[in-house]
Amino acid sequence: MGQKLFVGKYRIKSCRLRGWDYSLNSTYFVTICTKNRENFFGEIQNGKMKFNDIGRVVANEWQKTEKIRRNVELYEWVVMPNHFHGIVVILNNNVETCRGMSLRFGEFAKPISNSLSMIINHFKGSVQRWCNKNGHKYFSWQSRFHEHIIRSDNDLDNVCEYIINNPANWNRDRNNVN
């Protein structure tokens, strides 16, 4: 009886696409939000993002991602007041992930370096460490991130256009909760 008591109550459903082979060379559109969608990165003025200190760190750390990982290419990206959008291309990565953990033989294993989840976790951690060291201890990320697998040139074009136009569309953005 005790085993059935908690069945399905505390397991968070995976946001990963069931049946997708995450070991393929893949292109991803990622969205990472701040906790409670608080505006930590700056503000939109006249359709353009104006960074504060934390926003500049987010931009700098994202640009470092490609420089420190040989298997990563970055495409369009944008820092918004309370979230971040970016396109990540993972090359020659034989990793399958599920909710931030790598899967081997169908079971949870140690996270593997250069998987999408580890790239995002390292990026978020770098920003968080800078904030903690520089008097911004109130800053926090949302615990997870959203990813969309880009499977065609048309899809890539649409996502790039969305990212580029995101600051100009801030007044209609669903993440604009303030």
Secondary structure, DSSP 8 states (H G I E B T S, - for coil): -HHHHTTTTS-----S-TT--TTS-EEEEEEEEBGGG---SEEEETTEEEE-HHHHHHHHHHHHHHHH-TTEEEEEEEE-SSEEEEEEEE-S----EETTEEEETTEE----TTSHHHHHHHHHHHHHHHHHHTT-TT--B-SS-EEEEE-SHHHHHHHHHHHHHTTTTGGG-TT---
